[in-house]
Amino acid sequence: MKPLVRWATLTGGLLLAAAVQAAPVTYQGTLSSGSFAGTVAAESGPFADGANWSFWQFSAPFLADVSITVTPTDASFDPVISVFYGTEADTAAYLDLRTGTSSVHVTMADGPDEFLPAGPGQAATVRFANLYGADTFVLAIADHADGLGQGALGYTITAAVPEPGTYALMLGGLLLLGAAARRQRR
């Protein structure tokens, strides 16, 4: 086979493979403080194709403390969750639950907290301080490839994501306290 034909065949195959795996990121919703329900494909795996993961968007004020817990409603669901700062155009840009092409990986968990593994039916929690900015964050959820689940697995998200208005109210209260203290000194 001539080198040009080999190169064209290889390039065409790679482009076709990339086109098959690339899918637009579909978000199940936007998180704020509260509870949300969703589903993820069984056996989606943290190192598998991102097209089978579940994605949610959220934003948080700069320096805010964020806590997100994913609790399985299906006993065979073994959640792995990851947070990215910034968004990707398609799922192929997420190489795994730790690596995005243009987004920044913030944290990952597969158990009660970031450092303890869980198991099927156990909740997973991520906690972090927003040291990144005021842009959009993405929560990605997958099921460990452990051979237990089938079909779509359900979960509930409990999120504590402070709203910008919370910080405005706190700042207003601090200003009032400062004004009252200044007035009292006169």
Secondary structure as UniProt FT lines:
FT   HELIX           3..21
FT   STRAND          27..30
FT   STRAND          34..41
FT   TURN            42..43
FT   TURN            46..47
FT   HELIX           50..52
FT   STRAND          54..58
FT   TURN            62..63
FT   STRAND          65..72
FT   TURN            75..76
FT   STRAND          79..85
FT   HELIX           91..93
FT   STRAND          94..96
FT   TURN            97..98
FT   STRAND          99..100
FT   STRAND          104..109
FT   TURN            114..115
FT   TURN            120..121
FT   STRAND          124..129
FT   STRAND          137..143
FT   STRAND          152..160
FT   HELIX           164..185
//
